[in-house]
Amino acid sequence: MRARTFALAVFLQSLSCSGPDRQRVDEPYAGTPFPDRRPQFTLPDGPVGVVSDSGSDTLTLLDLEAGQVIGSAPVGLDPVELDSPHHVAVDREAGVVFTALSYPPPVLLPGPHAAHGSSQRRGVVQKLALDDFSPLARVEVDVNPGDIVLSADRSQLLVSHFDLTRAMTTTELDDQRADVTIVDAATLEVVRSIPTCVAPHGIAPAAELALVACYGEDALAVVDTSGEAAPELVSIGPGGVPGSPAYGPYAAALSPDAELVAVSNITSNDLRFFEVPSRQFRSDVVTLAGSPYFPAWSPDGTLLFVPTQGVDALVVVSADTAQILDVRSFEADECTRPHAATFAADETTLYLVCEGDHESPSVVLGLNTGSLEIETRFDVGIYPDGLAVAGAP
């Protein structure tokens, strides 16, 4: 046995001494250990769109004027599990994009959006370079970040927290209510967290205000973003209890003149109008066949383009009369689960995010606002749930 051990030692020593002379280097390695394969995007002069692909952990960059996909790149922090980038905001002048990582729960719950509000892992806001989506900064926020929007002056980020777990596991109303977090857009430091309502989601930013759809409390919250006054909750109607809504306000969109907020209720399947100056809802209600999500105002403020799910369609509504003027239904191969509508510089084209089946890549459509026919189709990632548009710098 000793002889074999000695022979092995001699053999290993001969291997270590063979080949070129080895020199010990004490200086740290200054090169790049791995090749940088992150794409470098060439930004067009015209408007761009950034899509959050929550099911594939990517953002996709669109050239809206040319009708082309510029490219996509991964985002997030976890190399194995989903980070689920949920919604997105863009500042073209600063050359940055923001997204909220809203980590899914370990066990998915029933319903198309139930898992979104059931995570127990704190969310993260990422600040990324627009030309390659490389990370610039990040800050931890509360669990289940929902919407993320820039304030009217682009100095702050407003982040809601669609925390259904908090609503279901506590009984005291103050404990059920989640925050709207204010983040400095330049430094990405949390400025303040404002306890707002049960499961707040869609945010419509206005001057020194945030109008927030309070899903779990059947209300619209008027939030003073300075934090000097407590949020004012305006009830949509009677019937629900905190955590078990009768209406389920999910999205909010401010009119171009900042006078009205269109509120989409995904439980009662209707659209309602909130008057900002009077702080009350109008009496008229738009009843829809499907559940409405993020609508878009026409640039002149006369029309609303409302995507619906359950019945996959785009509904055109008169803001003055609250009457349905047109409906564009979609086949499964055209658009599954329409989620969010938005305009760019061209008033004749509406962009519509289609969630898809949440398992395979989906699309963003460009539709003619007159005929509602599909003019452009952008192939994006899995489960897209947000589109932010920015014009020329």
DAKAGI-V280840 format. One record per residue. N is the residue number from 1. RES is the residue in one letter. SS is DSSP state (2 for helix, 1 for strand, 0 for the rest). PSI is psi in whole degrees, 0 to 359 (NA if undefined). BURIAL is + if it has 24 or more other C-alpha atoms within 12 Angstrom, else -. Layout:
N/RES/SS/PSI/BURIAL, N/RES/SS/PSI/BURIAL
This chain:
1/M/0/317/-, 2/R/2/323/-, 3/A/2/318/-, 4/R/2/321/-, 5/T/2/318/-, 6/F/2/318/-, 7/A/2/320/-, 8/L/2/319/-, 9/A/2/319/-, 10/V/2/319/-, 11/F/2/315/-, 12/L/2/322/-, 13/Q/2/322/-, 14/S/2/324/-, 15/L/2/319/-, 16/S/2/337/-, 17/C/2/348/-, 18/S/0/164/-, 19/G/0/186/-, 20/P/0/157/-, 21/D/0/138/-, 22/R/0/138/-, 23/Q/0/131/-, 24/R/0/131/-, 25/V/0/120/-, 26/D/0/342/-, 27/E/0/141/-, 28/P/0/150/-, 29/Y/0/128/-, 30/A/0/4/-, 31/G/0/191/-, 32/T/0/116/-, 33/P/0/331/-, 34/F/0/148/-, 35/P/0/143/-, 36/D/0/104/-, 37/R/0/10/-, 38/R/0/130/-, 39/P/0/148/-, 40/Q/0/117/-, 41/F/0/140/-, 42/T/0/111/-, 43/L/0/135/+, 44/P/0/167/+, 45/D/0/332/-, 46/G/0/192/-, 47/P/0/147/+, 48/V/1/157/+, 49/G/1/143/+, 50/V/1/128/+, 51/V/1/133/+, 52/S/1/117/+, 53/D/1/87/+, 54/S/0/337/+, 55/G/0/352/+, 56/S/0/7/+, 57/D/0/43/+, 58/T/1/162/+, 59/L/1/144/+, 60/T/1/133/+, 61/L/1/130/+, 62/L/1/139/+, 63/D/1/101/+, 64/L/0/325/+, 65/E/0/320/+, 66/A/0/346/-, 67/G/0/37/+, 68/Q/1/151/+, 69/V/1/122/+, 70/I/1/318/+, 71/G/1/179/+, 72/S/1/162/+, 73/A/1/152/+, 74/P/1/149/+, 75/V/0/174/+, 76/G/0/181/+, 77/L/0/333/+, 78/D/0/117/-, 79/P/0/350/-, 80/V/0/304/-, 81/E/0/166/-, 82/L/0/135/+, 83/D/0/338/+, 84/S/0/71/+, 85/P/1/120/+, 86/H/1/107/+, 87/H/1/167/+, 88/V/1/150/+, 89/A/1/146/+, 90/V/1/137/+, 91/D/1/98/+, 92/R/0/320/+, 93/E/0/320/-, 94/A/0/348/-, 95/G/0/35/+, 96/V/1/160/+, 97/V/1/146/+, 98/F/1/141/+, 99/T/1/156/+, 100/A/1/125/+, 101/L/1/114/+, 102/S/0/85/+, 103/Y/0/134/+, 104/P/0/159/+, 105/P/0/162/+, 106/P/0/333/-, 107/V/0/121/-, 108/L/0/142/-, 109/L/0/161/-, 110/P/0/154/-, 111/G/0/146/-, 112/P/0/336/-, 113/H/0/9/+, 114/A/0/322/-, 115/A/2/333/+, 116/H/2/322/+, 117/G/2/16/+, 118/S/0/11/+, 119/S/0/154/+, 120/Q/0/11/+, 121/R/0/134/+, 122/R/1/143/+, 123/G/1/171/+, 124/V/1/136/+, 125/V/1/126/+, 126/Q/1/140/+, 127/K/1/126/+, 128/L/1/154/+, 129/A/1/135/+, 130/L/0/333/+, 131/D/0/354/+, 132/D/0/3/+, 133/F/0/25/+, 134/S/0/145/+, 135/P/1/135/+, 136/L/1/323/+, 137/A/1/164/+, 138/R/1/157/+, 139/V/1/142/+, 140/E/1/137/+, 141/V/1/191/+, 142/D/1/177/+, 143/V/1/156/+, 144/N/0/54/+, 145/P/1/134/+, 146/G/1/273/+, 147/D/1/153/+, 148/I/1/121/+, 149/V/1/155/+, 150/L/1/144/+, 151/S/0/168/+, 152/A/0/326/-, 153/D/0/6/-, 154/R/0/15/+, 155/S/0/340/+, 156/Q/1/154/+, 157/L/1/137/+, 158/L/1/124/+, 159/V/1/122/+, 160/S/1/166/+, 161/H/1/105/+, 162/F/0/70/+, 163/D/0/88/+, 164/L/2/330/+, 165/T/2/315/+, 166/R/2/320/+, 167/A/2/327/+, 168/M/2/341/-, 169/T/2/359/-, 170/T/0/160/-, 171/T/0/335/-, 172/E/0/131/-, 173/L/2/318/-, 174/D/2/327/-, 175/D/2/333/-, 176/Q/2/334/+, 177/R/1/135/+, 178/A/1/173/+, 179/D/1/157/+, 180/V/1/121/+, 181/T/1/133/+, 182/I/1/123/+, 183/V/1/134/+, 184/D/1/122/+, 185/A/0/332/+, 186/A/0/313/+, 187/T/0/344/-, 188/L/0/35/+, 189/E/0/143/+, 190/V/1/121/+, 191/V/1/312/+, 192/R/1/158/-, 193/S/1/127/+, 194/I/1/110/+, 195/P/1/126/+, 196/T/1/297/+, 197/C/1/181/+, 198/V/1/120/+, 199/A/0/60/+, 200/P/1/144/+, 201/H/1/263/+, 202/G/1/139/+, 203/I/1/131/+, 204/A/1/107/+, 205/P/1/140/+, 206/A/1/179/+, 207/A/0/113/+, 208/E/0/14/+, 209/L/1/159/+, 210/A/1/126/+, 211/L/1/115/+, 212/V/1/128/+, 213/A/1/120/+, 214/C/1/88/+, 215/Y/2/312/+, 216/G/2/358/+, 217/E/2/9/+, 218/D/0/53/+, 219/A/1/165/+, 220/L/1/127/+, 221/A/1/131/+, 222/V/1/108/+, 223/V/1/123/+, 224/D/1/108/+, 225/T/0/348/+, 226/S/0/344/-, 227/G/0/6/-, 228/E/0/333/-, 229/A/0/147/-, 230/A/0/149/-, 231/P/0/142/+, 232/E/1/122/+, 233/L/1/123/+, 234/V/1/117/+, 235/S/1/141/+, 236/I/0/324/+, 237/G/0/173/+, 238/P/0/163/-, 239/G/0/316/-, 240/G/0/169/-, 241/V/1/154/-, 242/P/0/126/+, 243/G/0/346/+, 244/S/1/76/-, 245/P/0/151/+, 246/A/0/338/+, 247/Y/0/315/+, 248/G/0/57/+, 249/P/1/125/+, 250/Y/1/325/+, 251/A/1/153/+, 252/A/1/138/+, 253/A/1/128/+, 254/L/1/136/+, 255/S/0/158/+, 256/P/0/329/+, 257/D/0/5/-, 258/A/0/23/+, 259/E/0/330/+, 260/L/1/149/+, 261/V/1/124/+, 262/A/1/125/+, 263/V/1/123/+, 264/S/1/124/+, 265/N/1/112/+, 266/I/0/350/+, 267/T/0/315/+, 268/S/0/357/+, 269/N/0/57/+, 270/D/1/167/+, 271/L/1/135/+, 272/R/1/160/+, 273/F/1/127/+, 274/F/1/128/+, 275/E/1/115/+, 276/V/0/313/+, 277/P/0/319/-, 278/S/0/349/-, 279/R/0/44/-, 280/Q/1/159/+, 281/F/1/146/+, 282/R/1/160/+, 283/S/1/337/-, 284/D/1/145/-, 285/V/1/135/+, 286/V/1/109/+, 287/T/1/131/+, 288/L/0/156/+, 289/A/0/330/+, 290/G/0/182/+, 291/S/1/124/+, 292/P/1/143/+, 293/Y/0/226/+, 294/F/1/109/+, 295/P/0/166/+, 296/A/1/134/+, 297/W/1/141/+, 298/S/0/151/+, 299/P/0/332/+, 300/D/0/359/-, 301/G/0/11/+, 302/T/0/337/-, 303/L/1/154/+, 304/L/1/135/+, 305/F/1/113/+, 306/V/1/114/+, 307/P/1/139/+, 308/T/1/151/+, 309/Q/1/165/+, 310/G/0/302/+, 311/V/0/105/+, 312/D/0/110/+, 313/A/1/168/+, 314/L/1/123/+, 315/V/1/131/+, 316/V/1/125/+, 317/V/1/138/+, 318/S/1/126/+, 319/A/0/330/+, 320/D/0/314/-, 321/T/0/351/-, 322/A/0/31/+, 323/Q/0/145/-, 324/I/1/123/+, 325/L/1/330/-, 326/D/1/155/-, 327/V/1/129/+, 328/R/1/107/+, 329/S/1/151/+, 330/F/0/139/+, 331/E/0/161/-, 332/A/0/328/-, 333/D/0/356/-, 334/E/0/304/+, 335/C/0/117/+, 336/T/0/130/+, 337/R/0/69/+, 338/P/1/134/+, 339/H/1/316/+, 340/A/1/138/+, 341/A/1/147/+, 342/T/1/158/+, 343/F/1/157/+, 344/A/0/215/+, 345/A/0/328/-, 346/D/0/114/-, 347/E/0/347/-, 348/T/0/357/-, 349/T/1/129/+, 350/L/1/137/+, 351/Y/1/133/+, 352/L/1/122/+, 353/V/1/128/+, 354/C/1/117/+, 355/E/0/326/+, 356/G/0/201/+, 357/D/0/5/-, 358/H/0/6/-, 359/E/0/340/-, 360/S/0/162/-, 361/P/1/150/+, 362/S/1/202/+, 363/V/1/159/+, 364/V/1/132/+, 365/L/1/146/+, 366/G/1/119/+, 367/L/1/143/+, 368/N/1/128/-, 369/T/0/342/+, 370/G/0/308/-, 371/S/0/343/-, 372/L/0/20/+, 373/E/0/150/-, 374/I/1/123/+, 375/E/1/329/+, 376/T/1/146/+, 377/R/1/122/+, 378/F/1/124/+, 379/D/1/123/+, 380/V/1/199/+, 381/G/1/198/+, 382/I/1/134/+, 383/Y/0/58/+, 384/P/1/138/+, 385/D/1/8/+, 386/G/1/147/+, 387/L/1/121/+, 388/A/1/136/+, 389/V/1/139/+, 390/A/1/136/+, 391/G/0/197/+, 392/A/0/147/-, 393/P/0/NA/-
